[in-house]
């Protein structure tokens, strides 16, 4: 029997890309999401392609609804991406905890109830603290987690939850920690501004990115592929990996990549470094998986600009 992939949060950026890759590969996919807004999916897939995907509306906080989608659709692979991001967790901490913490527990409970032995899920570099908490250089795979946001604290809880479910129930898991994700569909969240800048540049509009600093940029399409691979290749245990993404670069470097394609782009960068380390060591990820998806920055920015141009007024 063919695998059926459950993607939670498929209306989000990485989720929409995950559904797109699954559809293109001829794999059965079920999206579970409270939102019915398909604007990101519409940027990536035609209506005919979307017809291959099963869309199930539902709330992660509803334990029985989560269990039901597993049972009713014979789920065999799980890619758990749904979460409220930093600004939303800050604005409404109880709701953030219900969605990000209880929702993740419900995913593990549904897996247990339906005999699924492995889950891929989204953690975040938000589990780490500011650069002052760490020695110089890339942050190690096993560096201490000292989050300074509720979102980061909830993600630490997710990683702890995964460990307990492995030790007590034997459900393995792979959590991936992205950094600055960019690409078509990245229109929400703390680090979405570089993508907003690309959209503005294509439209001939000026844009000021509200943060600066050095970081690792990751193309959304690559991140989605890595989550699919993580769902398909259980490693045993409760594993967590930094996505990394090559050498850290500055936000100004990102702008320079955009101007190589669009020399007239008017993109400014505020002098406001983000309170995160510059980069994260992904050697454990590379050692554990045979493939790490990593589009070079210049190529990824060019691909994104070309995609935005194809969408025209639709984005």
NUKOLGU-390988 format. One record per residue (C-alpha): residue number from 1; residue in three letters; chain; x, y, z. Coordinates in steps of 0.001 Angstrom, whole numbers, plus 500000, padded with zeros to 6 digits. Layout:
BEGIN
ZAZA,NUM,Ala,A,X,Y,Z
...
//
This chain:
BEGIN
ZAZA,1,Unk,A,500000,500000,500000
ZAZA,2,Unk,A,501333,503440,499064
ZAZA,3,Unk,A,502315,505829,501816
ZAZA,4,Unk,A,499999,508679,502750
ZAZA,5,Unk,A,501697,511782,504079
ZAZA,6,Unk,A,500042,514022,506652
ZAZA,7,Unk,A,501242,517619,506513
ZAZA,8,Unk,A,500048,519850,509329
ZAZA,9,Unk,A,500163,523556,508580
ZAZA,10,Unk,A,500133,523088,504818
ZAZA,11,Unk,A,498703,526565,504352
ZAZA,12,Unk,A,501979,527989,505677
ZAZA,13,Unk,A,505119,528573,503644
ZAZA,14,Unk,A,507111,525398,504294
ZAZA,15,Unk,A,503926,523343,504416
ZAZA,16,Unk,A,502776,524636,501037
ZAZA,17,Unk,A,506145,523718,499537
ZAZA,18,Unk,A,505984,520269,501169
ZAZA,19,Unk,A,502564,519626,499629
ZAZA,20,Unk,A,503877,520851,496282
ZAZA,21,Unk,A,506864,518489,496310
ZAZA,22,Unk,A,504689,515565,497394
ZAZA,23,Unk,A,502176,516235,494609
ZAZA,24,Unk,A,504906,516584,492000
ZAZA,25,Unk,A,506359,513258,493142
ZAZA,26,Unk,A,503007,511509,492779
ZAZA,27,Unk,A,502690,510894,496515
ZAZA,28,Unk,A,499413,510929,498429
ZAZA,29,Unk,A,499174,513956,500721
ZAZA,30,Unk,A,496670,515106,503323
ZAZA,31,Unk,A,496765,518660,504638
ZAZA,32,Unk,A,495456,519313,508163
ZAZA,33,Unk,A,495082,522986,508915
ZAZA,34,Unk,A,492653,525292,510670
ZAZA,35,Unk,A,493064,527847,507901
ZAZA,36,Unk,A,491289,527610,504556
ZAZA,37,Unk,A,493415,530367,502992
ZAZA,38,Unk,A,495216,528806,500038
ZAZA,39,Unk,A,497014,531888,498760
ZAZA,40,Unk,A,500486,530397,499302
ZAZA,41,Unk,A,499475,527084,497735
ZAZA,42,Unk,A,497970,529003,494807
ZAZA,43,Unk,A,501393,530577,494206
ZAZA,44,Unk,A,502905,527097,493885
ZAZA,45,Unk,A,500265,524844,492333
ZAZA,46,Unk,A,497457,524990,489817
ZAZA,47,Unk,A,493890,524104,490776
ZAZA,48,Unk,A,494316,520799,488935
ZAZA,49,Unk,A,497424,519946,490951
ZAZA,50,Unk,A,495708,520898,494198
ZAZA,51,Unk,A,492923,518444,493371
ZAZA,52,Unk,A,495416,515638,494059
ZAZA,53,Unk,A,495691,516754,497705
ZAZA,54,Unk,A,493151,516029,500425
ZAZA,55,Unk,A,492421,519149,502475
ZAZA,56,Unk,A,491053,518489,505955
ZAZA,57,Unk,A,490085,521488,508102
ZAZA,58,Unk,A,490839,520999,511763
ZAZA,59,Unk,A,492297,522365,514974
ZAZA,60,Unk,A,495489,520887,516416
ZAZA,61,Unk,A,494126,521556,519880
ZAZA,62,Unk,A,491307,519054,519284
ZAZA,63,Unk,A,492776,515707,520312
ZAZA,64,Unk,A,490009,513607,518810
ZAZA,65,Unk,A,490019,515504,515512
ZAZA,66,Unk,A,493753,514918,515172
ZAZA,67,Unk,A,493367,511215,515899
ZAZA,68,Unk,A,490504,511014,513409
ZAZA,69,Unk,A,492479,512432,510486
ZAZA,70,Unk,A,495193,509817,511085
ZAZA,71,Unk,A,492678,506979,511188
ZAZA,72,Unk,A,490322,508079,508407
ZAZA,73,Unk,A,493062,508721,505868
ZAZA,74,Unk,A,495401,505806,506711
ZAZA,75,Unk,A,498318,508109,507445
ZAZA,76,Unk,A,501737,506466,507316
ZAZA,77,Unk,A,504130,509471,507179
ZAZA,78,Unk,A,503908,512614,509315
ZAZA,79,Unk,A,505347,516082,508650
ZAZA,80,Unk,A,504233,518293,511534
ZAZA,81,Unk,A,504791,521958,510681
ZAZA,82,Unk,A,501765,523778,512091
ZAZA,83,Unk,A,502561,526361,514761
ZAZA,84,Unk,A,501967,529946,515776
ZAZA,85,Unk,A,505075,532031,515139
ZAZA,86,Unk,A,506973,534434,517391
ZAZA,87,Unk,A,504714,537533,517175
ZAZA,88,Unk,A,501539,535510,517722
ZAZA,89,Unk,A,502971,533640,520720
ZAZA,90,Unk,A,504059,536939,522219
ZAZA,91,Unk,A,500633,538499,521690
ZAZA,92,Unk,A,498688,535540,523083
ZAZA,93,Unk,A,500886,533202,525152
ZAZA,94,Unk,A,498112,530808,526264
ZAZA,95,Unk,A,496950,530279,522685
ZAZA,96,Unk,A,500558,529869,521564
ZAZA,97,Unk,A,501067,527149,524161
ZAZA,98,Unk,A,497836,525400,523216
ZAZA,99,Unk,A,498724,525263,519522
ZAZA,100,Unk,A,502492,524772,519699
ZAZA,101,Unk,A,502752,522545,522770
ZAZA,102,Unk,A,499411,520774,523202
ZAZA,103,Unk,A,499035,520518,519421
ZAZA,104,Unk,A,502345,518692,519161
ZAZA,105,Unk,A,501397,516350,522001
ZAZA,106,Unk,A,498200,515584,520085
ZAZA,107,Unk,A,500233,514656,517000
ZAZA,108,Unk,A,502311,512201,519026
ZAZA,109,Unk,A,499167,510819,520697
ZAZA,110,Unk,A,497517,510290,517325
ZAZA,111,Unk,A,500631,508531,516060
ZAZA,112,Unk,A,500604,506270,519110
ZAZA,113,Unk,A,496910,505512,518729
ZAZA,114,Unk,A,497330,504633,515047
ZAZA,115,Unk,A,500528,502625,515265
ZAZA,116,Unk,A,502789,505143,513511
ZAZA,117,Unk,A,506378,504807,514608
ZAZA,118,Unk,A,508002,507999,513340
ZAZA,119,Unk,A,507321,511743,513076
ZAZA,120,Unk,A,509168,514602,511398
ZAZA,121,Unk,A,508433,517961,513005
ZAZA,122,Unk,A,509560,521568,512954
ZAZA,123,Unk,A,511689,522886,515754
ZAZA,124,Unk,A,513567,526172,515356
ZAZA,125,Unk,A,516849,527929,516003
ZAZA,126,Unk,A,514671,529903,518420
ZAZA,127,Unk,A,515513,527202,520986
ZAZA,128,Unk,A,518902,528898,521341
ZAZA,129,Unk,A,519615,532221,522974
ZAZA,130,Unk,A,521550,535309,521846
ZAZA,131,Unk,A,525186,535180,520652
ZAZA,132,Unk,A,526405,536237,524088
ZAZA,133,Unk,A,525342,532834,525448
ZAZA,134,Unk,A,527790,530956,523209
ZAZA,135,Unk,A,531461,530888,522241
ZAZA,136,Unk,A,532455,532348,518855
ZAZA,137,Unk,A,531760,530317,515734
ZAZA,138,Unk,A,528909,528106,514590
ZAZA,139,Unk,A,526580,526888,517331
ZAZA,140,Unk,A,527219,523222,518052
ZAZA,141,Unk,A,524669,520461,517530
ZAZA,142,Unk,A,524432,519872,521274
ZAZA,143,Unk,A,524666,523492,522460
ZAZA,144,Unk,A,522516,524369,525490
ZAZA,145,Unk,A,519030,525654,524721
ZAZA,146,Unk,A,518341,529051,526285
ZAZA,147,Unk,A,515379,530583,524423
ZAZA,148,Unk,A,514451,534227,524932
ZAZA,149,Unk,A,511020,534002,523338
ZAZA,150,Unk,A,507937,532012,524250
ZAZA,151,Unk,A,507993,530547,520750
ZAZA,152,Unk,A,511506,529232,521433
ZAZA,153,Unk,A,510442,527896,524826
ZAZA,154,Unk,A,507526,526054,523232
ZAZA,155,Unk,A,509902,524508,520680
ZAZA,156,Unk,A,512194,523324,523496
ZAZA,157,Unk,A,509126,521698,525006
ZAZA,158,Unk,A,508397,520013,521665
ZAZA,159,Unk,A,511879,518508,521614
ZAZA,160,Unk,A,511405,517265,525173
ZAZA,161,Unk,A,508017,515833,524275
ZAZA,162,Unk,A,509574,513964,521364
ZAZA,163,Unk,A,512196,512445,523660
ZAZA,164,Unk,A,509602,511214,526158
ZAZA,165,Unk,A,507455,509640,523441
ZAZA,166,Unk,A,510500,507800,522153
ZAZA,167,Unk,A,511567,506571,525570
ZAZA,168,Unk,A,508066,505612,526742
ZAZA,169,Unk,A,506276,504690,523499
ZAZA,170,Unk,A,509087,503902,521054
ZAZA,171,Unk,A,507979,506597,518577
ZAZA,172,Unk,A,511060,507992,516894
ZAZA,173,Unk,A,511216,511544,515604
ZAZA,174,Unk,A,513326,513997,513698
ZAZA,175,Unk,A,513065,517683,514530
ZAZA,176,Unk,A,514630,520196,512155
ZAZA,177,Unk,A,515621,523727,513209
ZAZA,178,Unk,A,515449,526183,510287
ZAZA,179,Unk,A,516933,529680,510458
ZAZA,180,Unk,A,516095,532462,507972
ZAZA,181,Unk,A,513794,530867,505433
ZAZA,182,Unk,A,513103,532771,502219
ZAZA,183,Unk,A,511255,532123,498983
ZAZA,184,Unk,A,507805,532370,497461
ZAZA,185,Unk,A,505257,531916,500240
ZAZA,186,Unk,A,507456,533349,502990
ZAZA,187,Unk,A,505168,536295,503659
ZAZA,188,Unk,A,504722,535964,507424
ZAZA,189,Unk,A,506989,535785,510460
ZAZA,190,Unk,A,509894,537626,512025
ZAZA,191,Unk,A,512392,536924,509223
ZAZA,192,Unk,A,510045,537169,506233
ZAZA,193,Unk,A,511235,540665,505260
ZAZA,194,Unk,A,513973,539597,502807
ZAZA,195,Unk,A,511293,537842,500767
ZAZA,196,Unk,A,509011,540888,501016
ZAZA,197,Unk,A,511950,542891,499663
ZAZA,198,Unk,A,512216,540623,496620
ZAZA,199,Unk,A,508508,541027,495885
ZAZA,200,Unk,A,508807,544809,496178
ZAZA,201,Unk,A,511882,544850,493936
ZAZA,202,Unk,A,510086,542915,491194
ZAZA,203,Unk,A,507245,545428,491396
ZAZA,204,Unk,A,509680,548328,491187
ZAZA,205,Unk,A,508920,549478,494722
ZAZA,206,Unk,A,511443,550485,497416
ZAZA,207,Unk,A,511723,548328,500544
ZAZA,208,Unk,A,513563,548638,503845
ZAZA,209,Unk,A,514447,545395,505609
ZAZA,210,Unk,A,513982,546079,509294
ZAZA,211,Unk,A,516889,543968,510540
ZAZA,212,Unk,A,520523,543404,509708
ZAZA,213,Unk,A,523240,541051,510864
ZAZA,214,Unk,A,524820,537791,509784
ZAZA,215,Unk,A,522807,534592,509425
ZAZA,216,Unk,A,522165,531470,507365
ZAZA,217,Unk,A,519532,531784,504641
ZAZA,218,Unk,A,517573,528701,503575
ZAZA,219,Unk,A,515350,528412,500505
ZAZA,220,Unk,A,511835,527334,501489
ZAZA,221,Unk,A,511705,524676,498778
ZAZA,222,Unk,A,514887,523098,500175
ZAZA,223,Unk,A,513595,523141,503748
ZAZA,224,Unk,A,510397,521394,502666
ZAZA,225,Unk,A,512361,518689,500860
ZAZA,226,Unk,A,514443,518110,503978
ZAZA,227,Unk,A,511306,517627,506068
ZAZA,228,Unk,A,509966,515092,503573
ZAZA,229,Unk,A,513259,513202,503716
ZAZA,230,Unk,A,513186,513333,507523
ZAZA,231,Unk,A,509708,511783,507473
ZAZA,232,Unk,A,510826,509030,505100
ZAZA,233,Unk,A,514063,508062,506840
ZAZA,234,Unk,A,513682,507327,510563
ZAZA,235,Unk,A,517014,507405,512330
ZAZA,236,Unk,A,515979,505838,515617
ZAZA,237,Unk,A,515673,507931,518753
ZAZA,238,Unk,A,514445,511481,519213
ZAZA,239,Unk,A,516786,513404,516924
ZAZA,240,Unk,A,517093,517149,516504
ZAZA,241,Unk,A,519204,518875,513865
ZAZA,242,Unk,A,520276,522381,512971
ZAZA,243,Unk,A,519573,522970,509294
ZAZA,244,Unk,A,522573,525249,508919
ZAZA,245,Unk,A,522796,526121,505255
ZAZA,246,Unk,A,526426,526834,504507
ZAZA,247,Unk,A,528503,529776,505596
ZAZA,248,Unk,A,526641,532633,507282
ZAZA,249,Unk,A,526159,535756,505180
ZAZA,250,Unk,A,524873,539227,505928
ZAZA,251,Unk,A,521490,540647,505058
ZAZA,252,Unk,A,523444,543042,502833
ZAZA,253,Unk,A,524790,539983,500977
ZAZA,254,Unk,A,521209,538861,500391
ZAZA,255,Unk,A,520387,542289,498963
ZAZA,256,Unk,A,523481,542110,496746
ZAZA,257,Unk,A,522254,538764,495372
ZAZA,258,Unk,A,518932,540397,494511
ZAZA,259,Unk,A,520650,543310,492778
ZAZA,260,Unk,A,522634,540924,490584
ZAZA,261,Unk,A,519289,539996,489041
ZAZA,262,Unk,A,517528,543335,489456
ZAZA,263,Unk,A,520228,546046,489406
ZAZA,264,Unk,A,517666,548824,489876
ZAZA,265,Unk,A,516223,547279,493052
ZAZA,266,Unk,A,515837,549817,495868
ZAZA,267,Unk,A,516374,547714,498973
ZAZA,268,Unk,A,517703,549257,502163
ZAZA,269,Unk,A,518795,547459,505334
ZAZA,270,Unk,A,518237,548867,508827
ZAZA,271,Unk,A,521110,548827,511300
ZAZA,272,Unk,A,519330,546441,513641
ZAZA,273,Unk,A,521063,543055,514103
ZAZA,274,Unk,A,518811,540193,515167
ZAZA,275,Unk,A,519593,538766,518639
ZAZA,276,Unk,A,520539,535338,517275
ZAZA,277,Unk,A,523883,533629,516606
ZAZA,278,Unk,A,525265,534015,513115
ZAZA,279,Unk,A,525145,530353,512217
ZAZA,280,Unk,A,524606,526791,513288
ZAZA,281,Unk,A,526696,523683,512751
ZAZA,282,Unk,A,524790,521191,510584
ZAZA,283,Unk,A,527489,518493,510482
ZAZA,284,Unk,A,525264,516051,512391
ZAZA,285,Unk,A,522507,516501,509816
ZAZA,286,Unk,A,524963,515861,506988
ZAZA,287,Unk,A,526340,512795,508732
ZAZA,288,Unk,A,522868,511372,509333
ZAZA,289,Unk,A,521223,511899,505949
ZAZA,290,Unk,A,522539,511021,502537
ZAZA,291,Unk,A,521138,514232,501104
ZAZA,292,Unk,A,521051,517810,502379
ZAZA,293,Unk,A,519103,520208,500168
ZAZA,294,Unk,A,521077,523410,499852
ZAZA,295,Unk,A,520566,525806,496940
ZAZA,296,Unk,A,523348,528442,496822
ZAZA,297,Unk,A,522101,531890,497833
ZAZA,298,Unk,A,522613,533569,494453
ZAZA,299,Unk,A,520784,530750,492692
ZAZA,300,Unk,A,517963,530636,495241
ZAZA,301,Unk,A,517394,534387,495097
ZAZA,302,Unk,A,517376,534289,491293
ZAZA,303,Unk,A,514881,531391,491308
ZAZA,304,Unk,A,512650,533266,493733
ZAZA,305,Unk,A,512713,536452,491666
ZAZA,306,Unk,A,511865,534491,488507
ZAZA,307,Unk,A,508945,532816,490309
ZAZA,308,Unk,A,507645,536176,491542
ZAZA,309,Unk,A,507897,537553,488013
ZAZA,310,Unk,A,505850,534624,486670
ZAZA,311,Unk,A,503148,535276,489258
ZAZA,312,Unk,A,502930,538926,488260
ZAZA,313,Unk,A,499993,540689,489897
ZAZA,314,Unk,A,499004,537420,491548
ZAZA,315,Unk,A,501430,537940,494410
//
